[in-house]
Amino acid sequence: MKLIYAFLALLLATVYEPVQAQKVDLDRFYFDAGYLILPREFTPAENRTFGVRLLCSPSVVSAYPEASIYEKIGLSGFQRVENDPAVGIVIEFGNVRFEKSETKVRTEEKKDKDGKVTSKTDYYSITVRYSFSGNYKILGSRTDEKSLSRKEKAKAQDLQNNRFLQAASQADPAKSVTTSGYFPYELSYTTIEYKSLTDARRYIEQNQQTIRTDLITKYVNDALIRVNEDANRWYGYVPTQTREFLWILDSKSHPEYPIQQEAIKAVKELSKRMTATQPIDQLARDLQPVLDYFQELKTKYTGSDKRDQKMRYSAFYNLMVLNYLLDRPDQASEEAVGLIKNGYDTKDGEKYISWSEELKKLLAKHQMASRHVQ
C-alpha cells in the first residue's frame, strides 16, 4: 500500500509540476548592430584633417601609379587636406631589386606491384625573389600619457622646460611619431611545375615584367592595408557592422517561449536601425518594452535550481548586451555584476564589466554621449 501511495504522489508531482520547474533550454539568436569604433587618440571634430606624403622609387611608380596609391590612403571621419593636417601619414616605397632565382626538382616514381621502380619523371619549378624596402610613419598629437614612450615623455618635458621653445610649442603643439613600421623585405613568385627545365625558364623570361608588376602591386596593396589599419586604430572614427546575439528560450513547452520569440523578433527588426551614422535615442525608446520584459524575468524566476538560474542568466545577459550596444556602460556593468552574482556562466559578466569600463572611458575621452553619430 505504501508503494502505491508513493507512486501516486510521484505521478501527481509530475502532472502538476510548477511552471518554474519546466525544461529550460537557451539558444543564441543573432541580430545586427552598428556603431563607431573609437580611436585611441582624440581629435576635436573641427580639426579632423589628415595629409599624406608619398616617397616612391621609380621602380614602384612604374608598376603602381603614385596617384592610385595616394587615393587608397584614408582616415575615417577625417578630411584630406594639403596643408597643416592634424594627422600626417608618411609612406616611403624604396627600390625593388631582383635578388635571385631558385630551381627545384621533384622526382615522381612509378612502381610495379613488386615495388620495383619502372619509371622516373622530373618536374621543374622556378622561384624568383625580389627585395623591397619601405616604411611608414603616422604623426599626430598624443593625449594619452600612458601611450607615450619614455623617450617621448623626456622630449616633451625638455620642450616644456626650454624657455626659448615654450612659446613656439604652445602656439603650435609639436606632432610626434605616433606609430611607425616597416614593410616586408622580400616577396617571391613560383612557377607551376614543368616536365622540362627549358619550359620553366622560358616562362620566366617571357613573363618577367608581368611577374614583377604583380609582386609590386601585391606589396603596395598589403602595405596600404597595414597603414590604413594603423592610422585608423589611432585616429579614425570607423563605422562597423557586427553580428551580436541574445540568449533566448528554446523550449517550446515553456510558458515564456511565445513572448520570448516576439522579443527576439522585435530586437532583430529594430536593430536594423542601429548603424554608426544614425542616432539611437528613438531606437532606445522603441527597445524599452523589451528591456522591461527582461527586467521582469529577474524577479519572476527566483528559485535556486538550475532552471531558474538559467532564466535569470538570460535576462541579465540580454540586458547587459543591449545596454552596452545602446552606449549605456553603467547599466551594462550593473547587469554584468548581477549576472556574476547569479552564479551561472560568470565569465560573460567579467568580460562585459571590462568592456563597459573601457567604453565609458572612451566616450568621455572623445567627448561623446554615444558611438552613433548624433
N, C-alpha and C positions, 0 to 999 in steps of 0.2 A: 504493500500500500504506500509506504514511504517513497518507494521508487516511482510510483505512478504520480504522486503529488510533485515530486521533484521534476519529473518530465513535463508536467503541465505548467509548472512555474517557469521552466526554461522556454517552453513554447510561447507562453504569454509575453515573456520578456522580449522575445524575438519579434512577435507580431506588433507589439506596441512600443518598439524601440523609439526613443525620443529622436526628434529631428537632428539634434546636435550630434548624435552618435552615428549618423549615416555616413556612408563612404565619402571621403574627400580626396579626389584626385585633382591636381593642379597641372595646367599646361601653359606653355608660353604662347601668347597671342601678340603678333607683331604689328607695329604701326610706324608711320613715317614721322620724322621730326627734323626740323631745320633750324639752324642758328649760326651765329658768327663764332668762329674760332678766334679768341682774343690773343694778341701777340704778347711777347714777354715785355716789350717796352711800349710806353705810352707816348703818342704824338698828338698834340691838340688838333682837333678837327680842321681848324683854319690853316694849319701848317702841314697838312699831309701831302707833301710833294716828294718826288724822287727823281733822280737823274742817273743816267748811265754813261759810263766811259768805257769804250772798247779799244783794246790794243791788239790788233790781229796781224799775224805774219802773212806775207803774200801767199804762202803755200796753203793756208787755211782759206783765205779770201777767194782763191782760185776755184775752190770746191764749194764754198758756202759764202754767199754774198754778205757783206757786213750789214747791210740794211735788213736782211732777213734775220740775222742774229739779234740785232737791236730790237726789232719788233716782238721777238719772243720773250723778252725780259719784262716782267710785270710785277707790280706790288699792289696787292688787292686793297682797295679803299684809298689809294693814293693817286694823285695826278702827276703825269710825267711833265717835267719842265727842263729847260736847257740851262738855267742859271740858278744858283743858290738853292739847291734842293735840301729838304730836311734830311733825306736819306740818300746816300750816294752808293752806287753799285759799280765797282771797277772790275773789269774782266780782261784778262790777258791770255791770248792764244799764241803760243810761240811756234817755232818752226816744226814742220813734220819731216821726219827723216826715215828713209828706208834703212833698216838695221841688218837684216839677214833673211835668208830663206833656208828651210829645212826640208829634206826629203825623207819620207817614211815609207817603209816597205812592209807589207803584210802578206805573209805566205799562207795560202789555203791548200790543205792537203786532202786528197780523196783516198780512201782506203777500201780494200775489198772486205769480204766477210771474215777473212782471217786476220784482219788488222794490218795487212801489208799495204804500204803506200803505193798507189798506182799512178798518181799524177800530182804535180805541184803547179800552182798558179800564183804569180806575184802580182800584187796590187800596189800601185804607187799613188801617193798624195803629197802635195807640197804645201807647206805653211810659210807664208810671208809675214814678217813682223816689221811694224813701224813704231817709232818712238814719237811721243808728243810731249810738249811742255805747256803748262797752263796753270793759272791760279786765279783766285778772285778775292775781293775784299768788300765787306759791307760796312759802310761808315755811317754813323749817326750818333745822336745823343744817348747817353746811358743814365737812366734814373734809378736803377736798382743797384744799390751799393754791393749787394751780395754777388751780382753778376760781374763786377769789376775784378780784374786780376790785381795781384799785389803791385805789380809794376805800374798799372794804370792808376791805381789809387795814389801811389807815390808821385806820379807825374801831375795828377790833379792837385795834390797838396802843394807841390812846388809852384804851380801856376797861381794858386791862391795866395801863397806867401810872398811871391815876387811883386814888389811894389810897382815895377815898370810894366808888368803884364796884367795886373788886376783889372785896370780899366778896359783893356782890349778884350780880356776874357769875359767880362760882364756884358760888354756891348755885343759880342758875337761869340757865344759859347763854343769852344773848340769841339769838333766832332772827333771821336776816336774810332778806331777799328773795332767794330762790334764783334765781328766774326770773320774768319778767312779760311781758305783751304786750297788744296792742290788737286788737280785732276789726274786721272790715271796716266801712268807714264808710257804704257805700251798697249797696242792693240794688234791683233793678228787675224789673218784670214787663211782658212784651209780649204783646199780644193776637194772635190769628190775624188773617189778612187778610180784610177785608170789602170788598164792592163799594160799600158805602155808608158814608160817614163817620158818618152818623147812627147806623147799626147798631153801629159800633165804639164810639162814645160811649155808647150805650145799654148795651152790655155792661159797660163800666167802671162806669157809675153803678149798675147792678143788682148787680154783684159786688164792689164796692169793699171791703166788710168782709171777704169771703172772701179776696180777694187780699192784703189787709193781714195777715190772720191767717196765711195760708200763708207770707208772707215773714218774719214774725216767727218762726214755727215753724222755718223753714229757718235763719234767723240764729242762733237759740238752739242748735239741734242741731249746727250746724257749730262753734259756739263751744265747746260742751261736748266735742266730739271733740278739739278742739285742747287744751283744758285737761287732759283726761284723759291724752292722749298726753304732754304736757309733764310733768305731775306724776309719771306712771309712769316716764318716762325718767330722772327724777332720784331717785325714791324707791321706786317699786313693784317688786315681785318678780313679774314677769309670765310666766305659763306660755305656751309657744308650741309649735306642732307644725309641723315643716318636712318638706320632701322633700329627701333627700340622695342621692348616687349613688356607686357604686364603678365602677372600670374593670375589666370582666370580659371574658375572651377570647371572641370571637365567631366563631372559625374552627373549624368543626365537625371538620375533619380533624386538628386538633392533638390530641396525646395528653392535654393538660391540660384540654381542653374539658369532658369529663364531670364531673370533680371541681370545676371552677370553677362549673358550673351548680348543683351541690349546695351549694357555698359560698354563692352569692348567694341561693339559696332559703332556706338557714339564716338568713342575715342578715335577709332580708325577714320571716321568721316570728318570729325572736327580737326584732327591733327593735320589734315591736308593743307590747312591754312597756316600751319606752323612753319614759316620759312624765315630765312635770315633777313629778308627785305620787308617784312610785314610786322607791324606792332602786334603784341599779343594780349593787349588789355581786354578786347572783346572776346578773344578765344578763352582767356582765363575765366571770364564770366560765364561763357557757354559751357565750360567744363565743370563749373562749380557743383551742379547736381550730381555728377559722377563722383567728385571728391567727397561730397556729403554722404553719399551711399557707402563708400569705403570707410568713412569715419564711423558710421553706424555699426559696421561689421565688427569693429574692435570691441564694442561693448555688448554686442548681441551674442557672440560666441566666447564665453568667459570660462569655459571648462578647462580642466588641467590635462585632459587627454590629448593625444597627438592630433586628432581630427580637428578639434577646436583650435589647437595651436597652429595648425596649417592654415586655417581660415584667417586667423589674426595675422599670420605671416604675410599672406597675400594682400591683406588690407594695408598693412604697414609698408610693404614693398611698393605697391602700386601708388600709394600716396607719396612715398619718397621719390619715386621716379618722376611722377607728374609734376610735383613741386619743383624738382630740380630742373626739369625742362622748361617750366614756367618762370625760371630765374628767381626762385624763392629759396635761397640757400639755407636760411634759418629754419624754415618749415621742413625742408628736406632733411636737414640734420636732426631735427626733433623727431621725425618719423623714423630715422635710422637708429636713434637711441632706443625708441620703443621697440623696434624690430629686434635689436640685440637683447633687450630685457625679456622679450618673448621667448627667447631661447632656441628658436628653430632656424638653422642656417644663418648664423650671425655674421659670417664673412661679408655678406652683401651690405649690412649696416655699417661695418667698419670701413668698407670701401667708399660708401657714399658720404660718410662723415668727412673723410679726407677730401673727396671731390667737392663737397659743399663748401668747406673751408677755403679751398683754392679758388672756387668760383666767386665767393664773397670778396676775397682779396683782389681778384682781377677786376670785378665790377667797380670796386672802389678806386682802384688804380687808374682805370680808364674813364672814370667819372661817368659811368653808365648805370642806368637802372635795369637794363636788360641787354641780352646778347642779340636782340632783334631790333632792327632799325626803327626808331620812333618817327 
